[in-house]
Amino acid sequence: MILEYLDLLREKKVYDRPIVTEVSPFTKFYIAEEYHQDYEKRNPNQRYVQTVSIPRLNRFKANFPHLLKKEAQAH
């Protein structure tokens, strides 16, 4: 999916310079420490959550509703 998206960006000449991002498969996955789990839910008044995290999530929901799980589409 990401490779097709990069091709689309190149085709539409979205950027003036070449895209140089390397895409490679996961080889390892590390579970975050417990205090990172559900950070937004546990820290709703934290400044980063309010000014960056929530607006970013809302933009994602507006732009890519087809990528959301059914239970997330209602929120």
C-alpha positions, 0 to 999 in steps of 0.5 A: 500500500505504501509503495503505491502511495509513493508512486502516486505522489511521484506521479502527481509531482506533489513535491519539488524534490525526489522522495527518498524515504526508504520502505522496508518490512518490519523485522522486529516489533517492540511493545511500548512500556505500560505508561505509553499505553492508552496515553491519549485516553489517560492524559486528555488534558495534556497539551500535546494531546490537545494541540497535536494528537487529537487534531492529527487523528481528526484529520486522518479520520476526515481524509481516510474514513475507509481505513478506519475500523467500524467501531472507530468510524462512529467517534 
